[in-house]
């Protein structure tokens, strides 16, 4: 029978802190593409209470490594209705920053 478990959730395949840091040094995570440190911490806090978070690292709803993708402005929580990150002040569903029309 096929193994349908998430590869990153298996004990024989864990993403290390060094691997995460290497990913964060790439151009995909350039400073202009990142949220600020406060919003990053808010995203991590919201994810920490989510039943879809596995081992404090992997989102089982989308398979992403949360300590990495939580930095990206264009990323959004994959849960319906704007997900958990959509509840952040100034964060519109879909990951963009909300603006107020005058």
N, C-alpha and C positions, 0 to 999 in steps of 0.2 A: 504494500500500500504506500502511496506517495506521502512524503512528509510535507504537510501544509502549514507548518509553523513558520513564523516570521524568522528569517535568517538572523537578523540582528538580535532576536530574543533568545537564541540558543546560546548555551554556555560556551560552546566551541567557537563562537563568532561574536565577539564584543568589540564595539568601537571604543578605542582608547582615547584618553585625553590628548595624547600626542597627535593622533589622527585628526581629532576635532580641531586642534590648533593649526595643523597644516592646512586644513580646508579653509579656515577663517583667514589665512594669509593670502588666499587667492584673490584675483581681481573681482570675482563675483561678490566678494564681501568687502569691497572698497568702502571707505568711510561714508561716502555720499549715498551708498545703497543701504546703509544700516540705520536702524532706529537708535535713539539715544540710550544711554545705559539705564536710565530710569524705566523707560518703556520696555526694554529688554527684561529687566527684573520683574516688572508687572506681568509680562507674558509668561515667564517661567513660573511665577506664583500661581497664576490661573491654571496653567497646565499641571502643576503639582497636585491639584485637587481633582483632576479629571480621571475618571475610571479608564479612559483610553490610553493613559500614559503607562508604559511598561518599563520597569527598572529605572524610572526617573529619567529616561533618555528617549525612548522610541514611542512615537504616536502610533498606536495600532489602527487609528482611523485612516491615516495616510502613509504610514511607514517612514515618516521623516525623523531625523535626529533633532529633537527639539532644542538642545543647547546650541545648535548650529543655526537652524532656520529661524529661530526666534529673533535673530539679529536683522533679518531682511525686511525692509519696508514693504516690499511688494507681496509678501506672504501673509496669509490669513489662516486662522484656525479652520480646519476642514469640516467642523461640525455644522449642521444646518442652522439657518437663521443668523449668519454672521459669526457663529461660533463664540468661543469664550473671548477671543481677542477683540471682537467687535464691541464688547462691553467696556473697553478702555476709553477713557475720555479722549476725544480728538481722533479716535480710530473708527473709521467707517467700515461696514462690512466689506470684505474683499481686500482689506489690508491698507487701503489708501487713507490718507489723513482727511478727516472731515473738514469742510469749510462752511462758513456761515455767510449766507447771502445778505447783502445790505439793502 
